[in-house]
Amino acid sequence: MSQKLGKHTPYYELVEAQGLAGCPICRLARKATDRYLDSILYEAVLDPAVRTKLKASRGFCAEHIEMLRRKPGRALGVALIYRDILRVLAEVLEKGRYRSGHRFWGRRGGGGGAAMAEELKADEPCPACAIGRETERDHVELLLAHLGDDELYKAYSGGEGLCLVHFVQALEAVDGEETFQRLVQPQLARYRVMLADLDEFIRKRDYRFRKEEYGQEGDVWLRVMNAVVGGAGMGLSAKAGGRRSPDIFES
């Protein structure tokens, strides 16, 4: 795809993502976190300072641990990161003492084991989540800034659209009636198509019509998950319906 003056790689990635299964913002955020996790595994092996920063977040959240687990060559980096974290946790337990007194759920400095519990908790959020949120924000802003461009608008109108979370983010940030209409009308059209497809899909599940073959409605149950939730079923429509685009885990 040739680049035009004033437009850079993120713009063209955003255009391209419109043509793939599911919410393009979800896809690009996952792509960014995937790249980050690749780099952090490499850096963790070489740079103890990187591992020190990860102590504060206690590593990564469950979602991004699962992404790490899928990566080839991840074992040494993961072992180094979590050895440092586990040392901190063990030290807290070694130094901690039971404190008598009243205990209050969620209150810092309470009795019993509350003080130890606070020491064990992460001080910082998952860094991969932070990368994902930054990417989401940047690409929502980029989408709104360029919805007036025919290239992006055509791709957005013809794609599967934004999930509800990212559509709401875009609505909260939209500035101008024309941009508002260019954002909303294609999304409304997609909702209407999906509603019709859902009606047809549900009709064909009736025993009286089960011999009828499925058309485009065959994967609507996956598309509607993407439309409302985002990552749910991402890319699976490529395997169950008419769209042939890479699964998000393969992009």
N, C-alpha and C positions, 0 to 999 in steps of 0.2 A: 504494500500500500504506500503510495508516494505521499510524502509529507509536504504540506503547504506552509508558506511563510507565516510565522507566528503561532504555529501549532506544533506540538512536540509529542514525544512518545506516549505520555498518559492520555492525550486526546485520542490518538489512533487506537490505543488499547481499549478505550471506552467505546469507540465506534465498533470495533471488532467484537467486543463482549456482548453487544446487543443481539448479535446473531447466534449466540450460543444458548444452551438451555438454562433457564432460571434467571434470577435477578443478576444483572451485570455488576451491580455494586457488591453484592455478596461474593461473586466470583473473583472480582479484582481484589477485594479485601483478603480473601483466602490466599490468593496468589502472592500478595505482599507478605502475609505472615509466613507462608511457606518458604519464601526466599529468605526472610529473617531467620527462621529456624535453621535453614541450611548454613547460613553464615555464623550463627551463634554456636552451632556444633563445632564448626571449624575453629572459631576463635577460642572456644572453651578449652580446647586441647592445647593451644599455644599460649594463652594469656590468662594467668591466674586472676588478674584484675577483673576480667569479664565474669569469672565465676563468683568473685566477691560481690559484685553488683546483684547477681541472681540470688544471693542469700536473703536479701531483704524481701524479695517476692516469694521466697520459698520455691523458686523455680517457676513452673508454669501451671496453668489451670488444667482441668481434666480434658477439655477439648484439645488443647495444644499438646498435652502429653500424648494423646492418641495420634496426633499428626506426627510427633517425634517418633513414636513407635513404628510407624510405617516407613521411616526413612532408612535407606541402606547406609551402612557405615556409621550408624548413630551410637553404637554401644559404648565406645570409649568416651565420647563427649558427654553422654548421659551419665556414665559412671563417675566422671570427674565432677560434674556439676552437683550431682546428688550426694556424693561423698562429702563435699564441703558443707552442704546443707544439713546432712545427717549429723555431722560433727557438732554443728551449732545446736541442734535439737537435743543431742545427748548431753551436751554441756549444761543446757538449761535444766534438764532433769537431774543431773548430778548436783547442781547447786540449789535447786528448788527445795522448799520446805513447806509443809502443811501449815496454814495459818488459821488458828481458831477465830471464831467470830461469825457474825451474820453474813450470809451469802445472798447476793441479789443477782438475778440473771441479767447478763449483759452489762453489769456495772464494773468498771475498771477498779482494781484494787480491792475487790471483795474478799471474803474469807475463804477457807478451804483451799482448793487448788486454783482459785481464780487468778492469782498473781502469776502462777506458772503458765496458766492457759494464755494469758496476755503475752508472755514472753515467747510462746510458741507460735503465735499468730504472725502472719505476714505483715510487714510494714508498708509494702508497695504492691500495687496490682500486678497481675501477670503481664510481663513486657510484650508478649506476643499479642495479647488483647489490645494493648495500647497502640501497637502498630496497626492492627486491624481497624480500630476506631479512627485513627488519623487518616488512613486510606479511605475509609467510608466518607468522612467529612470532605476530604479533598476532591473525591470523584463526584459527590453530590454537587459541590460548588462548580466543578468543571462542566457537569451536565447542564446545569442552569445557565452558565455563562455562554454555552454554545448551542442551546436549543434553537436559536435563530438561524443556525447554519443548516442548509438543506441536507448536507451529508449526514450529520448526526441526527437530525430530526427524522429523516427517512429511516435510518437504522433503528432509532428508538420506537418509531411508530410500528415498524414491522417486526420488532422483537417480542419477547415474552414479558417485558416490562419490569418495573421495580417491585420488590416485595413490599409488604405493608409498612414495615419499619423504615425502609429507605424512602418510600413514597412520602410518608409523613415528614421525614427529615427535609425532603425537598420542598414540600408545601410550606413548612415553617420558614424556609430560607428564600422562597421565590420572591422576586421583585419585578413587578410589571404585569399588566393584564395579558399582553401577548405571550409572554413566557409562561404565565399561569395556564393559559388555554392550551398551549403546546405541550405542557406537562400533563394536564388533566384529561384532555379529550382522548388521546390514544389509550390511556389507562382505562377510561370508562368503556371504550370500545372493546378492549380485551376482556373486561369483566362481563360484558354482555355476551360475548362469544363463549366464554367459559360457562356462563349460566345455561346457555342453550345446549352446550356440550354435556354439561352435568345432567340436564333433564333427559337427554338422549341416552347417556350412559346408564342412568338409573332405570330408564324404560327397558333397555335391553337386558338388564339383570333380572327382569321379570321372567318367570318360567315360560310364559306364553311367547316371548320374543327371543329366547336365548339362541335360537338357530341363526339369527341375523348376525352378519359379520360386523365387526367394529370398524368405524372410519376414524376420523380425526379425534373423536370423543374417547378413543380407547385409552389415552394417557391423561385424560383431564383430571383424574384424581391426583396425579403427580403434579400437574401444572398448578392446580389450585393450592396445593401445599406450598409450592414455591411462591405463589402470588401472595399468600397470607403470611407464611412463616419465614420464607427465605431459603435457608440452607436445606430444609427438609426435602428429601427426594431429589436433590440437585443433580441434574444431568441424567437421571434415570429415565426421563421421558424419551431420551435418545434410544433407549432399548425397548420401550413399550409402545411407542407411537410413531408419528410421522417425522418428527424431527431427528436429524442425524448430526448431533454435535457431541464433542468430547464430554465425558463426565468431568465434573469439577476436579476430581482427584487426579485426573490425567492431564489437566491443562497446565 
